[in-house]
Amino acid sequence: MDGNKQRIVVKVGTSTLTHDSGTIDLRSMDHLARTLSDLRGIGHEIILVTSAAITVGTARLGLSQRPTELRMKQAAAAVGQCRIMHIYDKLFSEYNRSVAQILLTGDDVEEADRAEHLENTFLSLLEMGVIPIVNENDSVSSAEIETGKHKVLGDNDTLSAIVARLCHADLLILLSDIDGLYDADPRTHPQAKLLHRVEELTPEILEMAGGAGSWRGTGGMATKLSAARIAMEAGCDMVITNGARMEDLYGIVAGEDIGTRFLARKEERA
Protein backbone atom coordinates (compact mmCIF):
# COMPACT_ATOMS: atom_id res chain seq x y z
CA MET A 1 0.00 0.00 0.00
CA ASP A 2 0.91 3.68 -0.35
CA GLY A 3 3.04 4.76 2.61
CA ASN A 4 0.37 7.25 3.67
CA LYS A 5 -2.44 4.68 3.46
CA GLN A 6 -3.02 2.24 6.26
CA ARG A 7 -4.84 -1.04 6.82
CA ILE A 8 -6.92 -0.33 9.90
CA VAL A 9 -8.97 -2.61 12.14
CA VAL A 10 -11.60 -0.77 14.20
CA LYS A 11 -13.31 -2.58 17.06
CA VAL A 12 -16.48 -1.06 18.46
CA GLY A 13 -17.82 -2.17 21.83
CA THR A 14 -21.35 -2.86 22.95
CA SER A 15 -21.44 0.26 25.12
CA THR A 16 -20.79 2.41 22.04
CA LEU A 17 -23.38 0.66 19.86
CA THR A 18 -26.30 0.50 22.31
CA HIS A 19 -28.23 2.62 24.76
CA ASP A 20 -28.43 1.69 28.44
CA SER A 21 -31.69 -0.10 27.64
CA GLY A 22 -29.88 -2.42 25.23
CA THR A 23 -31.51 -0.98 22.11
CA ILE A 24 -29.32 0.10 19.19
CA ASP A 25 -27.86 3.61 19.30
CA LEU A 26 -28.61 4.60 15.69
CA ARG A 27 -26.88 7.97 15.93
CA SER A 28 -23.64 6.35 17.09
CA MET A 29 -23.83 3.65 14.40
CA ASP A 30 -24.48 6.23 11.70
CA HIS A 31 -21.54 8.36 12.85
CA LEU A 32 -19.33 5.26 12.81
CA ALA A 33 -20.45 4.26 9.31
CA ARG A 34 -19.95 7.79 7.99
CA THR A 35 -16.47 8.15 9.48
CA LEU A 36 -15.24 4.73 8.36
CA SER A 37 -16.68 5.30 4.88
CA ASP A 38 -14.80 8.60 4.69
CA LEU A 39 -11.54 7.00 5.82
CA ARG A 40 -12.05 4.38 3.12
CA GLY A 41 -12.58 7.19 0.63
CA ILE A 42 -9.25 8.73 1.67
CA GLY A 43 -7.63 5.45 0.68
CA HIS A 44 -7.28 3.51 3.92
CA GLU A 45 -8.39 -0.13 4.08
CA ILE A 46 -10.96 -0.68 6.83
CA ILE A 47 -12.03 -3.77 8.77
CA LEU A 48 -14.73 -3.37 11.43
CA VAL A 49 -15.04 -5.74 14.40
CA THR A 50 -18.42 -5.29 16.03
CA SER A 51 -19.97 -6.38 19.31
CA ALA A 52 -23.52 -6.31 20.75
CA ALA A 53 -25.23 -9.30 19.08
CA ILE A 54 -26.57 -10.80 22.31
CA THR A 55 -27.51 -7.41 23.77
CA VAL A 56 -29.34 -6.30 20.62
CA GLY A 57 -31.02 -9.70 20.27
CA THR A 58 -32.20 -9.52 23.86
CA ALA A 59 -33.86 -6.15 23.21
CA ARG A 60 -35.24 -7.26 19.83
CA LEU A 61 -36.90 -10.30 21.39
CA GLY A 62 -38.45 -8.16 24.11
CA LEU A 63 -36.72 -10.05 26.90
CA SER A 64 -36.58 -8.25 30.22
CA GLN A 65 -32.96 -9.20 30.84
CA ARG A 66 -29.97 -10.80 29.15
CA PRO A 67 -30.50 -14.60 29.03
CA THR A 68 -28.49 -16.78 31.38
CA GLU A 69 -29.06 -20.13 29.67
CA LEU A 70 -26.56 -20.93 26.88
CA ARG A 71 -29.11 -21.90 24.24
CA MET A 72 -31.08 -18.70 24.84
CA LYS A 73 -27.90 -16.58 24.65
CA GLN A 74 -27.06 -18.18 21.33
CA ALA A 75 -30.60 -17.65 20.05
CA ALA A 76 -30.44 -13.99 21.09
CA ALA A 77 -27.07 -13.69 19.34
CA ALA A 78 -28.55 -15.06 16.10
CA VAL A 79 -31.39 -12.54 16.17
CA GLY A 80 -29.12 -9.68 17.21
CA GLN A 81 -26.48 -10.37 14.57
CA CYS A 82 -29.12 -10.28 11.84
CA ARG A 83 -30.45 -6.98 13.16
CA ILE A 84 -26.99 -5.38 13.45
CA MET A 85 -25.92 -6.38 9.94
CA HIS A 86 -29.18 -5.13 8.45
CA ILE A 87 -28.55 -1.70 9.97
CA TYR A 88 -24.84 -1.65 9.04
CA ASP A 89 -25.69 -2.55 5.44
CA LYS A 90 -28.29 0.20 5.28
CA LEU A 91 -26.03 2.85 6.83
CA PHE A 92 -22.88 2.06 4.86
CA SER A 93 -24.95 1.96 1.66
CA GLU A 94 -25.97 5.55 2.35
CA TYR A 95 -22.27 6.44 2.05
CA ASN A 96 -21.78 4.31 -1.08
CA ARG A 97 -19.83 1.56 0.67
CA SER A 98 -20.30 -2.19 0.41
CA VAL A 99 -19.91 -4.37 3.51
CA ALA A 100 -19.45 -8.10 4.09
CA GLN A 101 -20.23 -10.23 7.13
CA ILE A 102 -17.59 -12.56 8.57
CA LEU A 103 -18.46 -14.63 11.65
CA LEU A 104 -15.54 -16.43 13.28
CA THR A 105 -14.90 -19.23 15.73
CA GLY A 106 -11.62 -20.13 17.41
CA ASP A 107 -11.01 -22.99 14.98
CA ASP A 108 -11.11 -20.56 12.05
CA VAL A 109 -8.01 -18.76 13.28
CA GLU A 110 -6.26 -21.67 15.02
CA GLU A 111 -6.15 -24.15 12.12
CA ALA A 112 -3.54 -23.16 9.54
CA ASP A 113 -5.54 -24.06 6.42
CA ARG A 114 -8.67 -22.30 7.60
CA ALA A 115 -6.68 -19.26 8.69
CA GLU A 116 -5.02 -19.07 5.27
CA HIS A 117 -8.38 -19.20 3.48
CA LEU A 118 -9.71 -16.59 5.90
CA GLU A 119 -6.77 -14.27 5.24
CA ASN A 120 -7.32 -14.62 1.50
CA THR A 121 -10.99 -13.76 1.93
CA PHE A 122 -10.13 -10.62 3.87
CA LEU A 123 -7.54 -9.54 1.32
CA SER A 124 -9.90 -10.14 -1.60
CA LEU A 125 -12.62 -8.05 0.05
CA LEU A 126 -10.19 -5.23 0.80
CA GLU A 127 -8.89 -5.27 -2.78
CA MET A 128 -12.47 -4.72 -3.98
CA GLY A 129 -13.00 -1.82 -1.59
CA VAL A 130 -15.40 -3.77 0.64
CA ILE A 131 -15.47 -3.18 4.41
CA PRO A 132 -15.54 -6.58 6.20
CA ILE A 133 -17.64 -6.57 9.38
CA VAL A 134 -16.48 -9.22 11.83
CA ASN A 135 -17.95 -10.77 14.96
CA GLU A 136 -17.48 -14.00 16.86
CA ASN A 137 -20.04 -16.58 15.82
CA ASP A 138 -21.79 -16.74 19.18
CA SER A 139 -24.59 -18.92 17.80
CA VAL A 140 -22.18 -21.85 17.43
CA SER A 141 -19.19 -20.84 19.58
CA SER A 142 -19.71 -21.09 23.34
CA ALA A 143 -16.18 -20.62 24.72
CA GLU A 144 -16.93 -17.22 26.20
CA ILE A 145 -20.67 -16.98 26.70
CA GLU A 146 -21.01 -20.39 28.36
CA THR A 147 -18.11 -20.25 30.78
CA GLY A 148 -16.88 -16.67 30.83
CA LYS A 149 -13.42 -18.08 30.12
CA HIS A 150 -11.45 -16.96 27.10
CA LYS A 151 -10.39 -19.82 24.87
CA VAL A 152 -9.03 -18.54 21.56
CA LEU A 153 -11.21 -15.53 20.84
CA GLY A 154 -13.34 -15.15 23.97
CA ASP A 155 -13.93 -11.41 23.69
CA ASN A 156 -13.94 -8.95 20.83
CA ASP A 157 -10.87 -7.06 22.03
CA THR A 158 -8.88 -10.27 21.56
CA LEU A 159 -10.76 -11.09 18.36
CA SER A 160 -9.89 -7.71 16.84
CA ALA A 161 -6.20 -8.16 17.66
CA ILE A 162 -6.20 -11.63 16.07
CA VAL A 163 -7.88 -10.19 12.98
CA ALA A 164 -5.30 -7.38 12.88
CA ARG A 165 -2.49 -9.94 13.06
CA LEU A 166 -4.11 -12.18 10.44
CA CYS A 167 -4.60 -9.29 8.01
CA HIS A 168 -1.18 -7.67 8.67
CA ALA A 169 -2.88 -4.45 9.76
CA ASP A 170 -0.94 -1.27 10.46
CA LEU A 171 -3.27 -0.01 13.17
CA LEU A 172 -5.89 -1.42 15.56
CA ILE A 173 -8.32 1.01 17.21
CA LEU A 174 -10.50 -0.07 20.13
CA LEU A 175 -13.54 2.18 20.55
CA SER A 176 -14.87 1.88 24.09
CA ASP A 177 -16.57 3.93 26.80
CA ILE A 178 -13.22 5.01 28.26
CA ASP A 179 -10.69 7.58 27.05
CA GLY A 180 -7.71 5.23 27.31
CA LEU A 181 -5.34 3.80 29.92
CA TYR A 182 -4.86 5.87 33.07
CA ASP A 183 -2.11 5.55 35.67
CA ALA A 184 -4.88 4.99 38.25
CA ASP A 185 -8.63 4.38 38.24
CA PRO A 186 -10.10 7.79 37.28
CA ARG A 187 -13.38 6.88 38.96
CA THR A 188 -11.70 6.76 42.36
CA HIS A 189 -8.63 8.93 41.69
CA PRO A 190 -9.62 12.32 40.21
CA GLN A 191 -5.95 13.17 39.63
CA ALA A 192 -5.34 10.10 37.46
CA LYS A 193 -3.42 10.88 34.28
CA LEU A 194 -4.15 9.48 30.82
CA LEU A 195 -1.16 7.71 29.31
CA HIS A 196 -0.90 8.75 25.66
CA ARG A 197 1.91 6.39 24.65
CA VAL A 198 2.94 2.94 25.86
CA GLU A 199 6.07 1.36 24.37
CA GLU A 200 6.21 -1.76 26.52
CA LEU A 201 3.73 -3.78 28.55
CA THR A 202 5.64 -3.64 31.82
CA PRO A 203 4.34 -5.23 35.04
CA GLU A 204 3.42 -1.71 36.19
CA ILE A 205 1.30 -1.14 33.07
CA LEU A 206 -0.41 -4.51 33.45
CA GLU A 207 -1.27 -3.73 37.07
CA MET A 208 -3.27 -0.72 35.89
CA ALA A 209 -5.91 -3.02 34.35
CA GLY A 210 -9.11 -3.08 36.37
CA GLY A 211 -12.06 -5.47 36.26
CA ALA A 212 -14.68 -6.13 33.59
CA GLY A 213 -16.40 -3.41 31.62
CA SER A 214 -20.02 -2.26 31.66
CA TRP A 215 -22.95 -4.64 32.11
CA ARG A 216 -23.63 -4.56 28.36
CA GLY A 217 -20.13 -5.67 27.39
CA THR A 218 -17.61 -8.28 28.47
CA GLY A 219 -14.33 -6.47 27.96
CA GLY A 220 -12.40 -4.54 30.59
CA MET A 221 -8.94 -3.01 30.54
CA ALA A 222 -7.34 -6.42 31.11
CA THR A 223 -8.71 -7.75 27.80
CA LYS A 224 -7.55 -4.58 26.04
CA LEU A 225 -4.00 -4.99 27.33
CA SER A 226 -4.10 -8.62 26.21
CA ALA A 227 -5.14 -7.39 22.76
CA ALA A 228 -2.33 -4.84 22.84
CA ARG A 229 0.21 -7.61 23.42
CA ILE A 230 -1.05 -9.57 20.38
CA ALA A 231 -1.07 -6.47 18.18
CA MET A 232 2.31 -5.15 19.27
CA GLU A 233 3.97 -8.53 18.77
CA ALA A 234 2.52 -8.57 15.25
CA GLY A 235 4.02 -5.15 14.49
CA CYS A 236 0.67 -3.34 14.70
CA ASP A 237 0.08 -0.21 16.77
CA MET A 238 -3.05 -0.25 18.93
CA VAL A 239 -5.07 2.69 20.26
CA ILE A 240 -7.72 2.70 23.00
CA THR A 241 -10.08 5.66 22.69
CA ASN A 242 -13.61 6.79 23.52
CA GLY A 243 -16.25 5.80 20.99
CA ALA A 244 -18.38 8.78 21.99
CA ARG A 245 -16.00 10.97 19.93
CA MET A 246 -16.04 9.20 16.61
CA GLU A 247 -14.42 12.18 14.84
CA ASP A 248 -11.23 11.45 16.82
CA LEU A 249 -10.61 8.58 14.40
CA TYR A 250 -9.20 11.05 11.88
CA GLY A 251 -6.60 12.33 14.33
CA ILE A 252 -5.71 8.84 15.52
CA VAL A 253 -5.10 7.65 11.96
CA ALA A 254 -2.91 10.75 11.47
CA GLY A 255 -0.84 9.75 14.53
CA GLU A 256 -2.07 12.39 16.99
CA ASP A 257 -1.94 11.79 20.76
CA ILE A 258 -5.58 10.80 21.23
CA GLY A 259 -6.42 8.04 23.68
CA THR A 260 -3.61 5.62 24.51
CA ARG A 261 -1.38 4.35 21.70
CA PHE A 262 0.54 1.11 22.23
CA LEU A 263 3.57 1.26 19.95
CA ALA A 264 4.75 -1.84 18.11
CA ARG A 265 8.48 -2.41 17.87
CA LYS A 266 9.91 -0.79 14.76
CA GLU A 267 11.86 -3.87 13.68
CA GLU A 268 8.69 -5.97 13.79
CA ARG A 269 6.96 -3.68 11.30
CA ALA A 270 9.47 -4.36 8.54
Buried (B, 14 or more C-beta within 10 A) or exposed (E): EEEEBBBBBBBBBBBBBBBEEBEBBEEBBBBBBBBBBBBBEEEBBBBBBBBBBBBBBBBBEEEEEBBEEEEBBBBBBBBBBBBBBEBBBEBBEEBEBEBBBBBBBBEBBEEEEBBEEBBEEBBEBBEEEBBBBBBBBBBEBBBBBEEEEBBBBBBBBBBBBBBBBBBEBBBBBBBBBBBBBBBEEBEEEEEBEBBBEBEEBEEEBBEBBBEBBBEBBBBBBBBBBBBBBBBBBBBBBBBBBBBBBBEBBBBBBEEEEBBBBBBBEEEEEE
